[in-house]
C-alpha cells in the first residue's frame, strides 16, 4: 500500500509541475507561437453553442 501511495504522490507532483509550467508559458508569453496556436484553434474564443438534446424527445 505504501508503494502505491508513493507512486500516486509522485504522479501528482509531476502533474502539478506540468500544470504550473504550462500556466507560466501561457501567461508570461514566453512562447508567442503557443498563443497564436491557441487563437488559431479557437480555444480562447467564447463561442458557446446550444447543445441539441436528442435523448427522450420522442417519448410519449
N, C-alpha and C positions, 0 to 999 in steps of 0.2 A: 504494500500500500504506500509506503514511503517513497518507493521508486516512482510510482505513478504520480504522486504529489509533486515530487521534484521535477518530473517531466512536464507536468502542467504549468508549474511556476516558470520554468524556462520558456515554454511556448508563449505564455502570457507576456513575459518580459520581451521576447522577440517581437511579438505583435505590437506592443506598446512602443518599442523603438521605431519600428517602421511607420507606425501611425504618426508619431511625432516628427520623424524625418520627412514624411510626405507633407505634413502641415507646414513645416518650415520652408520646404522647397516651393510650395504654392504661395504662401503668404509673403515671403521675403522676395519673391520674384527673382530667384537665383537662376532658374531655367525659364527664360521667356518663351521658349518653344513649347513648354508644357502648358502655359496659359493659352497660347494660340491654339494648341491642340484641343484643349478643353472647350474653347469657344467654337472650334470647327465641329466638334462632336455634338454640340448643343447641350452640354452638361450644365453650363452656367445660366442658361435661359430659364425663365419662369413660365414655361408653357405648360399649362395643365389642361388635359383633355378629359372630358367626361368619359367614364367607363360604361360601356353598354353591358348591362347585366342580362344574360340570356337564360340563366337557370331559373326556372319557376315562372316564366312569363306566360306560358300556355297552359297552366294548370287550371282546372275548373273546380 
